[in-house]
Amino acid sequence: MKREAGFRIGTPSVGWVTYLSAGRAARTPDDALPDRRELPTGGVLLTIASPGDTASVVKAYQVLRDSGALAPLPHPMTRPAL
């Protein structure tokens, strides 16, 4: 799965269920990941796939990565959030 999705060590990634902070959630396309639950913190909880469904996880990772929602934080840290 890592090779197919282009996962890199040290960068944000997703799983079958994924939490995104408010800043990351603001960058997600609403229509691409419809099973989302808004949280009181401003973040979202995404139910991406059933356990074992790696193809859907890879697809969601690529959508989120391309939208900028998984952009890594700067090193050294110049701010606490995306």
C-alpha positions as CSV (number, residue, x, y, z in Angstrom):
1,M,0.0,0.0,0.0
2,K,2.8,2.4,0.8
3,R,4.4,2.1,-2.6
4,E,1.0,2.5,-4.5
5,A,0.1,5.6,-2.6
6,G,3.5,7.2,-2.5
7,F,3.6,7.4,1.3
8,R,6.8,8.8,2.7
9,I,8.1,8.5,6.2
10,G,7.5,11.6,8.3
11,T,4.6,13.0,6.2
12,P,0.9,12.8,7.3
13,S,-1.1,9.9,6.0
14,V,-4.5,8.3,6.4
15,G,-6.1,5.0,7.3
16,W,-9.5,3.4,7.4
17,V,-10.7,6.1,9.8
18,T,-8.8,9.5,9.8
19,Y,-8.9,12.6,11.9
20,L,-8.0,15.9,10.3
21,S,-7.5,19.1,12.3
22,A,-9.5,22.2,11.4
23,G,-6.8,23.6,9.2
24,R,-6.3,20.4,7.3
25,A,-10.1,19.8,7.1
26,A,-10.5,23.3,5.5
27,R,-8.4,22.0,2.5
28,T,-10.4,18.8,1.9
29,P,-12.8,18.6,-1.0
30,D,-16.3,18.0,0.5
31,D,-17.6,15.9,-2.4
32,A,-14.5,13.6,-2.6
33,L,-14.9,12.1,0.9
34,P,-18.6,12.2,1.8
35,D,-18.5,10.1,5.0
36,R,-17.3,12.9,7.3
37,R,-18.3,13.9,10.8
38,E,-17.7,17.5,11.8
39,L,-16.3,17.7,15.4
40,P,-16.7,20.5,18.0
41,T,-13.0,21.2,17.6
42,G,-13.5,22.3,14.0
43,G,-11.7,19.1,12.7
44,V,-13.4,16.2,11.0
45,L,-13.4,12.5,11.4
46,L,-13.4,10.7,8.0
47,T,-14.6,7.1,7.6
48,I,-12.6,6.2,4.5
49,A,-13.0,2.4,4.2
50,S,-13.7,-0.9,5.9
51,P,-10.6,-2.6,7.4
52,G,-8.8,-4.4,4.6
53,D,-10.0,-2.1,1.8
54,T,-6.6,-0.7,1.0
55,A,-7.6,0.5,-2.5
56,S,-10.0,3.1,-1.0
57,V,-7.4,4.2,1.5
58,V,-4.9,4.8,-1.2
59,K,-7.4,6.7,-3.3
60,A,-8.4,8.9,-0.3
61,Y,-4.7,9.5,0.5
62,Q,-4.1,10.7,-3.0
63,V,-7.1,13.0,-3.0
64,L,-6.1,14.5,0.4
65,R,-2.5,14.9,-0.6
66,D,-3.4,16.6,-3.9
67,S,-5.7,19.0,-2.1
68,G,-3.0,20.1,0.3
69,A,-4.7,18.6,3.4
70,L,-1.7,16.4,4.1
71,A,1.0,19.0,3.6
72,P,3.8,18.5,6.2
73,L,4.4,21.1,8.8
74,P,7.5,23.1,8.3
75,H,10.8,22.0,9.9
76,P,11.9,23.7,12.1
77,M,8.3,24.4,13.3
78,T,7.4,28.0,12.7
79,R,3.7,27.5,13.6
80,P,1.8,24.9,15.6
81,A,-0.8,23.9,13.0
82,L,-1.4,23.9,9.2
